[in-house]
Amino acid sequence: MYRFGIEIRWGIVFSIAIVAWTALERVLGLHDVHLEQHATYTWLFAIVAISIYLAALYQRRNALEQVMSWKDGFKSGMVLTMVVVLLSPLTQWVIHTLISPTYLENLRAYVVMHNLATPEQAQAHYTLRSYIMMSILSTLAMGTLTSAVSALIMRKGGTRSSDASND
């Protein structure tokens, strides 16, 4: 039987990494004084994200006795992705309520000041609810892509006995 303890643990690690990364962004001023640089630097989290996926798939491959097909790796990555998706509302709540409670307000002011949106558009678009939805959708998209690429990198051929311990 295929158990998902590895993916659940790494999904939790991933969610904690998101919160820690956001705290670092806030400390560095990317949520207020250097808000214009936020979009540029937030992409660096991709390095952390890919590293976490590769570590999870490496651990899964070890549990599969060093034999993992692309399908096994992709399945593992997608379970990890679903854990992160399920934790997304909580993660976003922690980020926007506890870590950086003024971020959305600052972002609304920034887009209005730079004529990127009207005050009404900014108020409607930059909300906790929209960030939760955006987080879910972007996690699904990027998690699928990262799962596919990570599985390709981590696959290792051979034959695996069907009764191998998978957790």
Secondary structure as GFF3:
##gff-version 3
##sequence-region A 1 167
A	DSSP	alpha_helix	5	27	.	.	.	ID=ss1
A	DSSP	three_ten_helix	35	37	.	.	.	ID=ss2
A	DSSP	alpha_helix	38	42	.	.	.	ID=ss3
A	DSSP	alpha_helix	45	63	.	.	.	ID=ss4
A	DSSP	alpha_helix	70	93	.	.	.	ID=ss5
A	DSSP	pi_helix	94	99	.	.	.	ID=ss6
A	DSSP	alpha_helix	103	113	.	.	.	ID=ss7
A	DSSP	alpha_helix	119	125	.	.	.	ID=ss8
A	DSSP	alpha_helix	128	154	.	.	.	ID=ss9
###
